Amino acid sequence: MRFIDVDKKLSRKDLVGSGNHGSIYRVSPSYVIKIYHPWVEEPGSLGHEFGIMKPLFNEGRNVPFPVGLVRVPFVGKSGERIREGFMMQYIVGVHGNETSGTLRKKVDFYYSEEIRRCMNLGFVPVDVDIRNSIYNPLEDKLYLVDFRLWV
């Protein structure tokens, strides 16, 4: 795996979201970096997730633009250390599971359609969950995120 070195030091103040397996940190106005929690890191997981995202993006699926695998300085409670992650486009919006009413019906439809299109390309999402999506109301577009468990 080839990594890009990122100069910006990240810290908890850059956190924009967190889940069971990792956290998302804002590295610039347009980009974020996903870093797995230390207890979840598995050899090759970053490469696997990036390797799912890149061909989906190249095939025109609604996923954030995947920039690449990165090494970034992270300043935490125990000091500074280099963490590995992957950089992608920052998507402005709301997670699919945070919508309700008529908008939720629309988001559910967009989600099922996008999952179907990905499956038609040969990808299998093991963790099908509306939480793994971001709806951008300005574009009226739903983006899929979190490909760690896809095959």
C-alpha positions in Angstrom: 0.0 0.0 0.0 1.3 3.4 -0.9 0.5 6.3 1.6 0.4 10.0 1.1 2.0 12.0 4.0 -0.3 14.8 5.3 1.4 17.7 7.1 -1.6 19.0 9.0 -1.8 17.8 12.6 -5.2 16.5 13.5 -6.7 16.5 17.0 -10.1 16.0 18.6 -11.1 19.5 17.6 -11.1 18.4 14.0 -13.6 15.6 14.7 -16.8 15.7 12.5 -18.2 12.3 13.2 -17.5 8.9 14.8 -18.9 5.4 14.6 -18.3 2.0 15.9 -15.1 1.4 13.8 -13.6 4.8 13.2 -13.8 8.6 13.3 -13.9 11.2 10.6 -11.7 14.3 10.9 -11.8 17.5 8.8 -8.5 18.2 7.2 -9.6 21.1 5.0 -12.8 22.7 3.9 -13.2 20.1 1.1 -11.7 16.9 2.6 -11.9 14.6 5.6 -9.8 11.7 6.8 -11.2 8.5 8.2 -9.1 6.9 10.9 -10.0 3.6 12.5 -10.2 3.3 16.2 -7.1 1.6 17.6 -9.0 -1.4 18.8 -10.4 -2.0 15.3 -7.3 -1.6 13.1 -6.8 -4.7 11.0 -4.0 -5.1 8.5 -5.3 -4.1 5.1 -8.7 -2.7 6.2 -7.9 0.8 5.0 -6.8 -0.5 1.7 -9.9 -2.7 1.5 -12.3 0.1 2.2 -10.5 2.5 -0.2 -10.4 -0.3 -2.8 -14.2 -0.6 -2.7 -14.8 3.2 -2.8 -12.5 4.0 -5.7 -14.1 1.7 -8.3 -17.6 2.7 -7.2 -16.7 6.3 -7.7 -15.1 5.6 -11.1 -18.3 3.8 -12.1 -20.4 6.9 -11.3 -21.9 5.7 -8.0 -22.7 8.3 -5.3 -19.8 8.0 -3.0 -17.4 10.7 -1.8 -14.4 11.3 -4.1 -11.7 9.0 -2.7 -8.3 10.8 -2.5 -6.0 8.1 -1.2 -4.5 6.4 1.8 -2.7 8.8 4.1 -0.4 9.0 7.1 -1.2 12.0 9.3 0.1 13.3 12.6 -2.5 13.0 15.3 -2.3 14.8 18.7 -4.1 13.0 21.4 -4.0 12.6 25.2 -0.9 10.5 25.0 1.0 12.9 22.7 1.6 13.0 19.0 1.8 9.9 16.8 1.4 9.1 13.1 -1.9 7.5 12.3 -3.0 5.9 9.0 -6.3 6.7 7.4 -7.8 7.5 4.1 -8.8 10.9 2.7 -12.0 11.6 0.9 -14.3 14.4 -0.1 -16.2 16.1 2.7 -20.0 15.7 2.0 -22.2 18.4 3.5 -25.5 16.8 4.6 -27.3 14.7 7.1 -27.0 11.0 7.8 -29.9 9.0 6.3 -31.0 7.7 9.7 -31.4 11.3 10.9 -34.2 12.1 8.4 -37.9 11.7 9.0 -41.3 11.9 7.4 -41.5 12.5 3.6 -37.8 13.2 3.4 -37.0 9.8 5.0 -39.2 8.0 2.4 -37.2 9.8 -0.3 -33.9 9.0 1.4 -34.9 5.3 1.8 -35.7 5.1 -1.9 -32.4 6.8 -2.9 -30.6 4.4 -0.6 -32.1 1.2 -1.9 -31.6 2.4 -5.5 -27.9 3.2 -4.9 -27.3 -0.1 -3.1 -29.0 -1.9 -6.0 -26.7 -0.1 -8.5 -23.6 -1.1 -6.5 -24.7 -4.7 -6.3 -25.3 -4.7 -10.1 -21.6 -3.8 -10.4 -20.7 -6.9 -8.3 -20.2 -5.3 -4.9 -21.9 -6.8 -1.8 -22.7 -4.6 1.1 -22.6 -6.7 4.2 -23.8 -4.0 6.5 -26.8 -2.5 4.7 -27.9 0.3 7.0 -29.2 3.7 6.2 -26.8 5.2 8.8 -24.1 4.5 6.2 -25.4 7.3 3.9 -25.3 11.1 3.8 -28.1 13.0 2.1 -27.1 16.4 0.6 -30.3 18.5 0.3 -28.7 21.1 -1.9 -27.9 18.5 -4.5 -30.9 16.3 -3.6 -28.4 13.5 -3.7 -27.6 10.5 -1.4 -24.0 9.4 -0.9 -23.0 6.0 0.4 -20.3 5.9 3.1 -18.5 3.3 5.2 -17.4 0.4 3.0 -15.3 -1.5 5.6 -17.5 -4.6 5.5 -18.3 -4.6 1.8 -17.0 -7.3 -0.5 
